[in-house]
Amino acid sequence: MIDLSDRFCGALLGTHVGDALGMPVEGASHVSIRTHYGQLREMLEARMGVGTYTDDTEMMIALAESLVQKGGFDGEDLARSFLENFNYQRGYGAGTRRALELIRSGVNWWEAGAKVFQGGSYGNGSAMRVAPVGCLYHHDLVQLREVAFESSVITHAHPLGQEGAALQASAVALAINSDPARPLDREDFLSTLLGQVSPGSPFREKLEAVAELLQKEKKPPVEEVLDRLGNDSRALCSVPPAIYSFLSHSEDFEEALVFSVGLGGDTDTIGAMTGAIAGAYRGKGSIPLRWLHALERGRKGADYIEELAIELLKIHNKIISGR
Ligand SMILES: [Mg+2]
């Protein structure tokens, strides 16, 4: 019997933990992180203090709140929730700030994202926050994909931004649907993920690269992982390395997260996404206590995130019973 409350809490708190571990080294190369810290295993002093979160977790909170309040996806309400939670000190990307400004000035939620950059943003901003969608719709990958796409449009309307959000949400869902007491069938996990990706999408090639890296007899060097998968803020170059970080260390939440942050680059987001998948797989109980204790505890801190996860589970149960 799967303890869904532990998995939902793991996915949401995993986002916070990965975000907080990765943020202090955001933008650093993997060589620089290795030189300074060896392996980064402890929460460091950060912009807003040790264990604090950034835009990744703040937007995840906004998404979970809206899903809970509306009993599912409601674009207008989600845009409102993003605006209400917005705190510029959390380090939002330029495109997201612009989209939210447009919505504040009266542009429709489904139009604002497309007005940012040409054809919308293909950054990872809608994938980093998507864990609540992965939790709520883990029983229905078709609906999950639709909701992930729609939740992305508000700030990241480019097909690659939307596809990245759907892929990350799917990975969280598959992690919830897998039994951590048995060895993870990584090939099966990846082939189900492939089935979630649009035909012709460059994400397919990336997932094939993940499979090839996993099949190697010896764990490939970090340079090779970066060369094949990337580590920057494009969804295409951050969702796949998060999936690889999880699949290459699925037996241990801490090792998956340490590896993901050690890749360098967009560390808070790659950490947040890896934490979401690994937490969804092994549950809150797999997150090291010293990390959980370091998380921020303000009005919308770790305790609140856990409450949101429980509320999200109630909505999930309602959706299931209404089918
Ligand atoms: Mg961030």
Residues whose N, C-alpha, C, O or C-beta is under 5 A from the ligand:
A	BS01	MG	T54 D55 D56 R90 G91 D268
